[in-house]
Amino acid sequence: MKRLLQEPLLHFLLIGALLFGVYHYVQPAHEPAASSKQIQLSLDDLARMALLFQSQWKREPTAPELERLMETRVQTEVLYREALAMGLDKDDEIVKRRMAQKMQFLAEDTAPREPTTAELKSWYAKNSDKFAMPTHVSFRHLYFSPDRRAAHARDDAVKALAQLAGQTEDAKLPGSFADPFMFQEYYRDRGTDFLGKEFGPQFALAVAKLPIGSWQGPIESGFGWHLVFVESAIPGHVPDFEEVEPDLKTAWLGEQKALAWEKAYQDLRAKYTVLLPKPPENERAAAALSAKAKTAASALSGEGTQ
């Protein structure tokens, strides 16, 4: 009982009940209003508002803050109902998208259930490539910039490679031997997916195939040419089921949601007769359609400024 009395949620509800009581006490009696003109908040509504406040501000709201929360909620409801009465929801793309999004959420929520281990294993057997771990490499590189060396960048890298034959990764080199690189000169345990984004996919694939323990190249990236010394490499592999089971469950549920949404949409679409314009058959027709759309948009813009 003592622990229950210390619960913040109970405090919120008690404060809310007090505010409701004070409000009804100080307000004069009115005749019952029509349901369309009545706005009523429950203690459950108040509890949700208080919990949302606490999650955002990391403390309980005070009584005045709870009162402001309620008034903000009432204001939103008043304005929403008045907007509906004025027809402001009609032909509004933002409102349409929001309502369509809610329908999609409802359709997706009907799908998820907990998959069995057998279902996950069967699904993983068909989708294991999506969870494959990329090759990871640790390497040092020397950069030869086309901006500094123009057309000689690759040839200079070839000549430098000959001088590096048999030398170690940390060989002492003159400052002018290669060019400064805008990022790192040494990369530790980087996956080919990262390298593909940093240097380009061709560079990443080439580095993953290099032998360990010697200078190799030149290899081209999106920046220029590189000589690369691979220090270590961990080959890519498909992980065991147990290693990725939590991720598998998330992916499986995501797929089930997508399938449920697609089926629900096709069922809903089948209720309607959909009439679509014929798309342009060639570039000339597409250009004419684009010009027509621009003219219409310009006319609408002119009407809006008058």
Phi and psi restraints in degrees (value plus and minus 20) as a CYANA .aco file:
   2 LYS   PHI     -82.2   -42.2
   2 LYS   PSI     -60.5   -20.5
   3 ARG   PHI     -84.8   -44.8
   3 ARG   PSI     -58.8   -18.8
   4 LEU   PHI     -82.2   -42.2
   4 LEU   PSI     -60.2   -20.2
   5 LEU   PHI     -86.8   -46.8
   5 LEU   PSI     -40.0     0.0
   6 GLN   PHI    -110.2   -70.2
   6 GLN   PSI     -24.6    15.4
   7 GLU   PHI     -88.3   -48.3
   7 GLU   PSI     108.2   148.2
   8 PRO   PHI     -80.2   -40.2
   8 PRO   PSI     -57.3   -17.3
   9 LEU   PHI     -80.6   -40.6
   9 LEU   PSI     -58.7   -18.7
  10 LEU   PHI     -83.2   -43.2
  10 LEU   PSI     -58.9   -18.9
  11 HIS   PHI     -81.5   -41.5
  11 HIS   PSI     -63.2   -23.2
  12 PHE   PHI     -78.3   -38.3
  12 PHE   PSI     -66.4   -26.4
  13 LEU   PHI     -85.3   -45.3
  13 LEU   PSI     -59.4   -19.4
  14 LEU   PHI     -85.8   -45.8
  14 LEU   PSI     -63.4   -23.4
  15 ILE   PHI     -82.7   -42.7
  15 ILE   PSI     -62.5   -22.5
  16 GLY   PHI     -82.4   -42.4
  16 GLY   PSI     -62.8   -22.8
  17 ALA   PHI     -81.9   -41.9
  17 ALA   PSI     -59.8   -19.8
  18 LEU   PHI     -83.2   -43.2
  18 LEU   PSI     -64.2   -24.2
  19 LEU   PHI     -82.6   -42.6
  19 LEU   PSI     -63.8   -23.8
  20 PHE   PHI     -79.7   -39.7
  20 PHE   PSI     -62.5   -22.5
  21 GLY   PHI     -84.7   -44.7
  21 GLY   PSI     -64.1   -24.1
  22 VAL   PHI     -81.9   -41.9
  22 VAL   PSI     -62.1   -22.1
  23 TYR   PHI     -80.7   -40.7
  23 TYR   PSI     -68.1   -28.1
  24 HIS   PHI     -89.5   -49.5
  24 HIS   PSI     -46.6    -6.6
  25 TYR   PHI     -91.8   -51.8
  25 TYR   PSI     -62.7   -22.7
  26 VAL   PHI    -103.1   -63.1
  26 VAL   PSI     -37.8     2.2
  27 GLN   PHI    -104.7   -64.7
  27 GLN   PSI     117.5   157.5
  28 PRO   PHI     -86.7   -46.7
  28 PRO   PSI     135.0   175.0
  29 ALA   PHI     -89.2   -49.2
  29 ALA   PSI     122.8   162.8
  30 HIS   PHI    -148.2  -108.2
  30 HIS   PSI     140.0   180.0
  31 GLU   PHI     -90.8   -50.8
  31 GLU   PSI     127.9   167.9
  32 PRO   PHI     -75.7   -35.7
  32 PRO   PSI     111.8   151.8
  33 ALA   PHI    -107.8   -67.8
  33 ALA   PSI     138.9   178.9
  34 ALA   PHI     -83.3   -43.3
  34 ALA   PSI     128.6   168.6
  35 SER   PHI     -79.2   -39.2
  35 SER   PSI     -52.4   -12.4
  36 SER   PHI     -90.4   -50.4
  36 SER   PSI     -37.5     2.5
  37 LYS   PHI    -129.0   -89.0
  37 LYS   PSI      -9.4    30.6
  38 GLN   PHI    -127.5   -87.5
  38 GLN   PSI     109.0   149.0
  39 ILE   PHI    -137.1   -97.1
  39 ILE   PSI      98.7   138.7
  40 GLN   PHI    -148.7  -108.7
  40 GLN   PSI     107.2   147.2
  41 LEU   PHI    -125.1   -85.1
  41 LEU   PSI     119.5   159.5
  42 SER   PHI    -119.8   -79.8
  42 SER   PSI     149.8   189.8
  43 LEU   PHI     -84.9   -44.9
  43 LEU   PSI     -48.5    -8.5
  44 ASP   PHI     -84.3   -44.3
  44 ASP   PSI     -61.1   -21.1
  45 ASP   PHI     -80.4   -40.4
  45 ASP   PSI     -64.3   -24.3
  46 LEU   PHI     -83.5   -43.5
  46 LEU   PSI     -61.7   -21.7
  47 ALA   PHI     -82.3   -42.3
  47 ALA   PSI     -61.0   -21.0
  48 ARG   PHI     -84.4   -44.4
  48 ARG   PSI     -61.8   -21.8
  49 MET   PHI     -83.6   -43.6
  49 MET   PSI     -60.5   -20.5
  50 ALA   PHI     -86.5   -46.5
  50 ALA   PSI     -61.3   -21.3
  51 LEU   PHI     -86.5   -46.5
  51 LEU   PSI     -57.7   -17.7
  52 LEU   PHI     -84.7   -44.7
  52 LEU   PSI     -61.7   -21.7
  53 PHE   PHI     -79.9   -39.9
  53 PHE   PSI     -65.6   -25.6
  54 GLN   PHI     -84.6   -44.6
  54 GLN   PSI     -59.2   -19.2
  55 SER   PHI     -87.0   -47.0
  55 SER   PSI     -48.4    -8.4
  56 GLN   PHI    -105.1   -65.1
  56 GLN   PSI     -61.3   -21.3
  57 TRP   PHI    -126.4   -86.4
  57 TRP   PSI     -22.9    17.1
  58 LYS   PHI      40.8    80.8
  58 LYS   PSI      12.2    52.2
  59 ARG   PHI    -179.8  -139.8
  59 ARG   PSI     144.9   184.9
  60 GLU   PHI     -97.8   -57.8
  60 GLU   PSI     124.6   164.6
  61 PRO   PHI     -93.4   -53.4
  61 PRO   PSI     130.6   170.6
  62 THR   PHI    -101.0   -61.0
  62 THR   PSI     150.8   190.8
  63 ALA   PHI     -79.6   -39.6
  63 ALA   PSI     -66.1   -26.1
  64 PRO   PHI     -81.9   -41.9
  64 PRO   PSI     -55.7   -15.7
  65 GLU   PHI     -88.0   -48.0
  65 GLU   PSI     -58.2   -18.2
  66 LEU   PHI     -83.1   -43.1
  66 LEU   PSI     -59.4   -19.4
  67 GLU   PHI     -83.7   -43.7
  67 GLU   PSI     -60.9   -20.9
  68 ARG   PHI     -86.6   -46.6
  68 ARG   PSI     -57.0   -17.0
  69 LEU   PHI     -80.9   -40.9
  69 LEU   PSI     -62.8   -22.8
  70 MET   PHI     -85.2   -45.2
  70 MET   PSI     -63.5   -23.5
  71 GLU   PHI     -85.3   -45.3
  71 GLU   PSI     -56.9   -16.9
  72 THR   PHI     -82.9   -42.9
  72 THR   PSI     -60.6   -20.6
  73 ARG   PHI     -84.2   -44.2
  73 ARG   PSI     -63.1   -23.1
  74 VAL   PHI     -83.2   -43.2
  74 VAL   PSI     -63.2   -23.2
  75 GLN   PHI     -79.4   -39.4
  75 GLN   PSI     -64.4   -24.4
  76 THR   PHI     -80.2   -40.2
  76 THR   PSI     -63.2   -23.2
  77 GLU   PHI     -86.8   -46.8
  77 GLU   PSI     -61.2   -21.2
  78 VAL   PHI     -80.7   -40.7
  78 VAL   PSI     -70.2   -30.2
  79 LEU   PHI     -85.2   -45.2
  79 LEU   PSI     -57.2   -17.2
  80 TYR   PHI     -82.9   -42.9
  80 TYR   PSI     -66.0   -26.0
  81 ARG   PHI     -86.7   -46.7
  81 ARG   PSI     -59.2   -19.2
  82 GLU   PHI     -86.4   -46.4
  82 GLU   PSI     -57.0   -17.0
  83 ALA   PHI     -84.4   -44.4
  83 ALA   PSI     -61.1   -21.1
  84 LEU   PHI     -82.7   -42.7
  84 LEU   PSI     -61.8   -21.8
  85 ALA   PHI     -82.8   -42.8
  85 ALA   PSI     -52.1   -12.1
  86 MET   PHI    -106.5   -66.5
  86 MET   PSI     -22.3    17.7
  87 GLY   PHI      54.9    94.9
  87 GLY   PSI       2.5    42.5
  88 LEU   PHI     -90.5   -50.5
  88 LEU   PSI     -32.3     7.7
  89 ASP   PHI    -102.4   -62.4
  89 ASP   PSI     -31.6     8.4
  90 LYS   PHI     -94.3   -54.3
  90 LYS   PSI     116.6   156.6
  91 ASP   PHI      34.4    74.4
  91 ASP   PSI      11.6    51.6
  92 ASP   PHI    -124.5   -84.5
  92 ASP   PSI      94.9   134.9
  93 GLU   PHI     -84.1   -44.1
  93 GLU   PSI     -55.3   -15.3
  94 ILE   PHI     -85.6   -45.6
  94 ILE   PSI     -64.2   -24.2
  95 VAL   PHI     -83.5   -43.5
  95 VAL   PSI     -62.7   -22.7
  96 LYS   PHI     -79.7   -39.7
  96 LYS   PSI     -65.7   -25.7
  97 ARG   PHI     -84.7   -44.7
  97 ARG   PSI     -59.2   -19.2
  98 ARG   PHI     -85.7   -45.7
  98 ARG   PSI     -63.5   -23.5
  99 MET   PHI     -86.3   -46.3
  99 MET   PSI     -59.9   -19.9
 100 ALA   PHI     -83.8   -43.8
 100 ALA   PSI     -57.7   -17.7
 101 GLN   PHI     -83.9   -43.9
 101 GLN   PSI     -60.1   -20.1
 102 LYS   PHI     -83.6   -43.6
 102 LYS   PSI     -60.8   -20.8
 103 MET   PHI     -81.8   -41.8
 103 MET   PSI     -59.3   -19.3
 104 GLN   PHI     -85.5   -45.5
 104 GLN   PSI     -62.8   -22.8
 105 PHE   PHI     -80.1   -40.1
 105 PHE   PSI     -61.6   -21.6
 106 LEU   PHI     -82.8   -42.8
 106 LEU   PSI     -61.3   -21.3
 107 ALA   PHI     -85.7   -45.7
 107 ALA   PSI     -61.3   -21.3
 108 GLU   PHI     -88.4   -48.4
 108 GLU   PSI     -54.1   -14.1
 109 ASP   PHI     -89.0   -49.0
 109 ASP   PSI     -37.5     2.5
 110 THR   PHI     -98.8   -58.8
 110 THR   PSI     -33.0     7.0
 111 ALA   PHI    -109.5   -69.5
 111 ALA   PSI     -70.6   -30.6
 112 PRO   PHI     -80.3   -40.3
 112 PRO   PSI     118.0   158.0
 113 ARG   PHI    -167.9  -127.9
 113 ARG   PSI     143.3   183.3
 114 GLU   PHI     -91.1   -51.1
 114 GLU   PSI     102.7   142.7
 115 PRO   PHI     -96.0   -56.0
 115 PRO   PSI     132.2   172.2
 116 THR   PHI    -101.3   -61.3
 116 THR   PSI     141.5   181.5
 117 THR   PHI     -81.1   -41.1
 117 THR   PSI     -58.1   -18.1
 118 ALA   PHI     -83.5   -43.5
 118 ALA   PSI     -60.7   -20.7
 119 GLU   PHI     -84.1   -44.1
 119 GLU   PSI     -62.2   -22.2
 120 LEU   PHI     -84.6   -44.6
 120 LEU   PSI     -61.9   -21.9
 121 LYS   PHI     -84.5   -44.5
 121 LYS   PSI     -61.4   -21.4
 122 SER   PHI     -84.1   -44.1
 122 SER   PSI     -62.3   -22.3
 123 TRP   PHI     -86.5   -46.5
 123 TRP   PSI     -58.7   -18.7
 124 TYR   PHI     -85.4   -45.4
 124 TYR   PSI     -56.2   -16.2
 125 ALA   PHI     -81.3   -41.3
 125 ALA   PSI     -49.7    -9.7
 126 LYS   PHI    -111.2   -71.2
 126 LYS   PSI     -37.0     3.0
 127 ASN   PHI    -147.2  -107.2
 127 ASN   PSI       0.3    40.3
 128 SER   PHI     -81.4   -41.4
 128 SER   PSI     -48.1    -8.1
 129 ASP   PHI     -82.8   -42.8
 129 ASP   PSI     -45.7    -5.7
 130 LYS   PHI     -91.0   -51.0
 130 LYS   PSI     -36.9     3.1
 131 PHE   PHI    -132.9   -92.9
 131 PHE   PSI     -11.6    28.4
 132 ALA   PHI     -81.6   -41.6
 132 ALA   PSI     115.9   155.9
 133 MET   PHI    -104.8   -64.8
 133 MET   PSI     108.7   148.7
 134 PRO   PHI     -93.4   -53.4
 134 PRO   PSI     141.5   181.5
 135 THR   PHI     -82.1   -42.1
 135 THR   PSI     118.1   158.1
 136 HIS   PHI    -134.9   -94.9
 136 HIS   PSI     114.7   154.7
 137 VAL   PHI    -152.3  -112.3
 137 VAL   PSI     130.3   170.3
 138 SER   PHI    -135.2   -95.2
 138 SER   PSI     108.4   148.4
 139 PHE   PHI    -175.0  -135.0
 139 PHE   PSI     139.4   179.4
 140 ARG   PHI    -136.7   -96.7
 140 ARG   PSI     128.9   168.9
 141 HIS   PHI    -159.6  -119.6
 141 HIS   PSI     136.1   176.1
 142 LEU   PHI    -134.8   -94.8
 142 LEU   PSI     116.7   156.7
 143 TYR   PHI    -129.5   -89.5
 143 TYR   PSI     118.4   158.4
 144 PHE   PHI    -145.7  -105.7
 144 PHE   PSI      90.1   130.1
 145 SER   PHI    -106.8   -66.8
 145 SER   PSI     107.1   147.1
 146 PRO   PHI     -85.8   -45.8
 146 PRO   PSI     -46.7    -6.7
 147 ASP   PHI     -87.3   -47.3
 147 ASP   PSI     -55.0   -15.0
 148 ARG   PHI    -109.2   -69.2
 148 ARG   PSI     -54.8   -14.8
 149 ARG   PHI    -129.6   -89.6
 149 ARG   PSI     -22.0    18.0
 150 ALA   PHI      34.2    74.2
 150 ALA   PSI    -151.8  -111.8
 151 ALA   PHI     -92.6   -52.6
 151 ALA   PSI     -29.5    10.5
 152 HIS   PHI    -109.6   -69.6
 152 HIS   PSI     -19.6    20.4
 153 ALA   PHI     -78.4   -38.4
 153 ALA   PSI     -67.6   -27.6
 154 ARG   PHI     -88.4   -48.4
 154 ARG   PSI     -63.2   -23.2
 155 ASP   PHI     -81.8   -41.8
 155 ASP   PSI     -59.0   -19.0
 156 ASP   PHI     -84.3   -44.3
 156 ASP   PSI     -57.5   -17.5
 157 ALA   PHI     -85.9   -45.9
 157 ALA   PSI     -58.4   -18.4
 158 VAL   PHI     -83.6   -43.6
 158 VAL   PSI     -63.6   -23.6
 159 LYS   PHI     -84.8   -44.8
 159 LYS   PSI     -60.3   -20.3
 160 ALA   PHI     -84.9   -44.9
 160 ALA   PSI     -56.3   -16.3
 161 LEU   PHI     -83.0   -43.0
 161 LEU   PSI     -57.9   -17.9
 162 ALA   PHI     -83.4   -43.4
 162 ALA   PSI     -56.7   -16.7
 163 GLN   PHI     -93.1   -53.1
 163 GLN   PSI     -43.9    -3.9
 164 LEU   PHI    -108.4   -68.4
 164 LEU   PSI     -24.3    15.7
 165 ALA   PHI     -74.1   -34.1
 165 ALA   PSI     104.2   144.2
 166 GLY   PHI      61.8   101.8
 166 GLY   PSI     -23.8    16.2
 167 GLN   PHI    -108.4   -68.4
 167 GLN   PSI     136.5   176.5
 168 THR   PHI    -102.4   -62.4
 168 THR   PSI     153.4   193.4
 169 GLU   PHI     -80.9   -40.9
 169 GLU   PSI     -57.5   -17.5
 170 ASP   PHI    -119.9   -79.9
 170 ASP   PSI      10.2    50.2
 171 ALA   PHI     -81.0   -41.0
 171 ALA   PSI     120.6   160.6
 172 LYS   PHI     -93.9   -53.9
 172 LYS   PSI     102.4   142.4
 173 LEU   PHI    -145.3  -105.3
 173 LEU   PSI     126.2   166.2
 174 PRO   PHI     -85.3   -45.3
 174 PRO   PSI     133.4   173.4
 175 GLY   PHI     -80.6   -40.6
 175 GLY   PSI     -48.5    -8.5
 176 SER   PHI    -108.6   -68.6
 176 SER   PSI     -16.9    23.1
 177 PHE   PHI     -83.9   -43.9
 177 PHE   PSI     -60.5   -20.5
 178 ALA   PHI    -156.3  -116.3
 178 ALA   PSI    -197.4  -157.4
 179 ASP   PHI    -127.3   -87.3
 179 ASP   PSI     133.1   173.1
 180 PRO   PHI     -82.0   -42.0
 180 PRO   PSI     121.6   161.6
 181 PHE   PHI    -130.1   -90.1
 181 PHE   PSI     121.4   161.4
 182 MET   PHI     -90.0   -50.0
 182 MET   PSI     -41.2    -1.2
 183 PHE   PHI    -130.2   -90.2
 183 PHE   PSI    -148.2  -108.2
 184 GLN   PHI    -117.6   -77.6
 184 GLN   PSI     132.7   172.7
 185 GLU   PHI    -113.6   -73.6
 185 GLU   PSI     -39.3     0.7
 186 TYR   PHI    -149.5  -109.5
 186 TYR   PSI     112.2   152.2
 187 TYR   PHI    -142.2  -102.2
 187 TYR   PSI     106.0   146.0
 188 ARG   PHI    -127.0   -87.0
 188 ARG   PSI     106.1   146.1
 189 ASP   PHI      29.6    69.6
 189 ASP   PSI      36.6    76.6
 190 ARG   PHI    -124.4   -84.4
 190 ARG   PSI     115.7   155.7
 191 GLY   PHI     -97.8   -57.8
 191 GLY   PSI     137.0   177.0
 192 THR   PHI     -84.3   -44.3
 192 THR   PSI     -45.3    -5.3
 193 ASP   PHI     -85.8   -45.8
 193 ASP   PSI     -61.2   -21.2
 194 PHE   PHI     -86.0   -46.0
 194 PHE   PSI     -65.4   -25.4
 195 LEU   PHI     -83.9   -43.9
 195 LEU   PSI     -53.6   -13.6
 196 GLY   PHI     -82.8   -42.8
 196 GLY   PSI     -57.7   -17.7
 197 LYS   PHI     -95.0   -55.0
 197 LYS   PSI     -53.5   -13.5
 198 GLU   PHI     -99.3   -59.3
 198 GLU   PSI     -63.7   -23.7
 199 PHE   PHI    -134.8   -94.8
 199 PHE   PSI     -40.9    -0.9
 200 GLY   PHI      97.2   137.2
 200 GLY   PSI     129.2   169.2
 201 PRO   PHI     -83.1   -43.1
 201 PRO   PSI     -56.3   -16.3
 202 GLN   PHI     -85.2   -45.2
 202 GLN   PSI     -60.1   -20.1
 203 PHE   PHI     -83.4   -43.4
 203 PHE   PSI     -64.6   -24.6
 204 ALA   PHI     -81.4   -41.4
 204 ALA   PSI     -64.8   -24.8
 205 LEU   PHI     -84.6   -44.6
 205 LEU   PSI     -59.7   -19.7
 206 ALA   PHI     -86.9   -46.9
 206 ALA   PSI     -63.9   -23.9
 207 VAL   PHI     -83.8   -43.8
 207 VAL   PSI     -57.5   -17.5
 208 ALA   PHI     -84.2   -44.2
 208 ALA   PSI     -41.9    -1.9
 209 LYS   PHI    -117.8   -77.8
 209 LYS   PSI     -22.4    17.6
 210 LEU   PHI     -93.4   -53.4
 210 LEU   PSI     128.6   168.6
 211 PRO   PHI     -90.3   -50.3
 211 PRO   PSI     138.5   178.5
 212 ILE   PHI    -111.8   -71.8
 212 ILE   PSI     118.9   158.9
 213 GLY   PHI      75.1   115.1
 213 GLY   PSI      -3.7    36.3
 214 SER   PHI    -174.6  -134.6
 214 SER   PSI     136.1   176.1
 215 TRP   PHI     -93.2   -53.2
 215 TRP   PSI     114.3   154.3
 216 GLN   PHI    -156.0  -116.0
 216 GLN   PSI     140.7   180.7
 217 GLY   PHI     117.7   157.7
 217 GLY   PSI    -182.3  -142.3
 218 PRO   PHI     -93.3   -53.3
 218 PRO   PSI     128.3   168.3
 219 ILE   PHI    -140.0  -100.0
 219 ILE   PSI     112.9   152.9
 220 GLU   PHI    -109.7   -69.7
 220 GLU   PSI     120.9   160.9
 221 SER   PHI    -146.7  -106.7
 221 SER   PSI    -194.2  -154.2
 222 GLY   PHI     -90.2   -50.2
 222 GLY   PSI     -30.5     9.5
 223 PHE   PHI    -119.8   -79.8
 223 PHE   PSI     -49.0    -9.0
 224 GLY   PHI     138.5   178.5
 224 GLY   PSI    -158.0  -118.0
 225 TRP   PHI    -136.6   -96.6
 225 TRP   PSI     127.3   167.3
 226 HIS   PHI    -156.9  -116.9
 226 HIS   PSI     124.6   164.6
 227 LEU   PHI    -124.5   -84.5
 227 LEU   PSI     115.7   155.7
 228 VAL   PHI    -147.2  -107.2
 228 VAL   PSI     114.4   154.4
 229 PHE   PHI    -135.3   -95.3
 229 PHE   PSI      87.5   127.5
 230 VAL   PHI    -103.3   -63.3
 230 VAL   PSI     100.7   140.7
 231 GLU   PHI    -104.8   -64.8
 231 GLU   PSI     -61.7   -21.7
 232 SER   PHI    -176.7  -136.7
 232 SER   PSI     139.9   179.9
 233 ALA   PHI    -169.3  -129.3
 233 ALA   PSI     118.7   158.7
 234 ILE   PHI    -136.2   -96.2
 234 ILE   PSI      92.4   132.4
 235 PRO   PHI     -80.2   -40.2
 235 PRO   PSI     128.7   168.7
 236 GLY   PHI     -87.6   -47.6
 236 GLY   PSI     133.1   173.1
 237 HIS   PHI    -177.6  -137.6
 237 HIS   PSI     142.7   182.7
 238 VAL   PHI    -112.0   -72.0
 238 VAL   PSI      98.9   138.9
 239 PRO   PHI     -87.7   -47.7
 239 PRO   PSI     136.8   176.8
 240 ASP   PHI     -86.0   -46.0
 240 ASP   PSI     137.3   177.3
 241 PHE   PHI     -74.6   -34.6
 241 PHE   PSI     -64.0   -24.0
 242 GLU   PHI     -83.8   -43.8
 242 GLU   PSI     -48.8    -8.8
 243 GLU   PHI     -88.8   -48.8
 243 GLU   PSI     -51.2   -11.2
 244 VAL   PHI    -140.2  -100.2
 244 VAL   PSI      -5.8    34.2
 245 GLU   PHI     -75.3   -35.3
 245 GLU   PSI     -64.8   -24.8
 246 PRO   PHI     -80.0   -40.0
 246 PRO   PSI     -61.4   -21.4
 247 ASP   PHI     -86.5   -46.5
 247 ASP   PSI     -55.9   -15.9
 248 LEU   PHI     -82.0   -42.0
 248 LEU   PSI     -62.8   -22.8
 249 LYS   PHI     -81.8   -41.8
 249 LYS   PSI     -63.6   -23.6
 250 THR   PHI     -82.6   -42.6
 250 THR   PSI     -64.1   -24.1
 251 ALA   PHI     -86.3   -46.3
 251 ALA   PSI     -60.4   -20.4
 252 TRP   PHI     -82.6   -42.6
 252 TRP   PSI     -65.0   -25.0
 253 LEU   PHI     -83.2   -43.2
 253 LEU   PSI     -59.4   -19.4
 254 GLY   PHI     -82.0   -42.0
 254 GLY   PSI     -61.0   -21.0
 255 GLU   PHI     -86.4   -46.4
 255 GLU   PSI     -60.4   -20.4
 256 GLN   PHI     -83.8   -43.8
 256 GLN   PSI     -58.2   -18.2
 257 LYS   PHI     -82.3   -42.3
 257 LYS   PSI     -64.3   -24.3
 258 ALA   PHI     -83.6   -43.6
 258 ALA   PSI     -61.0   -21.0
 259 LEU   PHI     -86.1   -46.1
 259 LEU   PSI     -60.8   -20.8
 260 ALA   PHI     -84.0   -44.0
 260 ALA   PSI     -61.8   -21.8
 261 TRP   PHI     -84.8   -44.8
 261 TRP   PSI     -63.1   -23.1
 262 GLU   PHI     -82.9   -42.9
 262 GLU   PSI     -62.5   -22.5
 263 LYS   PHI     -85.0   -45.0
 263 LYS   PSI     -64.7   -24.7
 264 ALA   PHI     -81.3   -41.3
 264 ALA   PSI     -62.3   -22.3
 265 TYR   PHI     -84.4   -44.4
 265 TYR   PSI     -65.0   -25.0
 266 GLN   PHI     -83.0   -43.0
 266 GLN   PSI     -57.6   -17.6
 267 ASP   PHI     -83.9   -43.9
 267 ASP   PSI     -62.4   -22.4
 268 LEU   PHI     -88.4   -48.4
 268 LEU   PSI     -61.8   -21.8
 269 ARG   PHI     -83.2   -43.2
 269 ARG   PSI     -52.8   -12.8
 270 ALA   PHI     -84.5   -44.5
 270 ALA   PSI     -36.9     3.1
 271 LYS   PHI     -97.1   -57.1
 271 LYS   PSI     -33.9     6.1
 272 TYR   PHI    -134.1   -94.1
 272 TYR   PSI     130.0   170.0
 273 THR   PHI    -113.4   -73.4
 273 THR   PSI      94.5   134.5
 274 VAL   PHI    -123.2   -83.2
 274 VAL   PSI     101.1   141.1
 275 LEU   PHI    -130.7   -90.7
 275 LEU   PSI      99.0   139.0
 276 LEU   PHI    -139.3   -99.3
 276 LEU   PSI     126.0   166.0
 277 PRO   PHI     -90.8   -50.8
 277 PRO   PSI     134.6   174.6
 278 LYS   PHI     -94.8   -54.8
 278 LYS   PSI     107.4   147.4
 279 PRO   PHI     -87.3   -47.3
 279 PRO   PSI     136.1   176.1
 280 PRO   PHI     -77.3   -37.3
 280 PRO   PSI     119.2   159.2
 281 GLU   PHI    -107.1   -67.1
 281 GLU   PSI     -38.9     1.1
 282 ASN   PHI    -171.2  -131.2
 282 ASN   PSI     156.9   196.9
 283 GLU   PHI     -84.4   -44.4
 283 GLU   PSI     -55.3   -15.3
 284 ARG   PHI     -84.8   -44.8
 284 ARG   PSI     -64.5   -24.5
 285 ALA   PHI     -85.5   -45.5
 285 ALA   PSI     -57.7   -17.7
 286 ALA   PHI     -84.2   -44.2
 286 ALA   PSI     -60.5   -20.5
 287 ALA   PHI     -85.2   -45.2
 287 ALA   PSI     -59.3   -19.3
 288 ALA   PHI     -85.0   -45.0
 288 ALA   PSI     -60.5   -20.5
 289 LEU   PHI     -85.0   -45.0
 289 LEU   PSI     -60.7   -20.7
 290 SER   PHI     -83.4   -43.4
 290 SER   PSI     -61.9   -21.9
 291 ALA   PHI     -84.0   -44.0
 291 ALA   PSI     -59.4   -19.4
 292 LYS   PHI     -83.9   -43.9
 292 LYS   PSI     -61.0   -21.0
 293 ALA   PHI     -85.3   -45.3
 293 ALA   PSI     -60.4   -20.4
 294 LYS   PHI     -84.7   -44.7
 294 LYS   PSI     -58.7   -18.7
 295 THR   PHI     -84.3   -44.3
 295 THR   PSI     -62.7   -22.7
 296 ALA   PHI     -85.0   -45.0
 296 ALA   PSI     -61.4   -21.4
 297 ALA   PHI     -85.0   -45.0
 297 ALA   PSI     -58.3   -18.3
 298 SER   PHI     -85.9   -45.9
 298 SER   PSI     -59.0   -19.0
 299 ALA   PHI     -85.8   -45.8
 299 ALA   PSI     -61.8   -21.8
 300 LEU   PHI     -83.3   -43.3
 300 LEU   PSI     -59.3   -19.3
 301 SER   PHI     -84.9   -44.9
 301 SER   PSI     -58.0   -18.0
 302 GLY   PHI     -86.7   -46.7
 302 GLY   PSI     -56.8   -16.8
 303 GLU   PHI     -86.1   -46.1
 303 GLU   PSI     -54.8   -14.8
 304 GLY   PHI     -91.0   -51.0
 304 GLY   PSI     -44.4    -4.4
 305 THR   PHI    -111.0   -71.0
 305 THR   PSI     -28.9    11.1
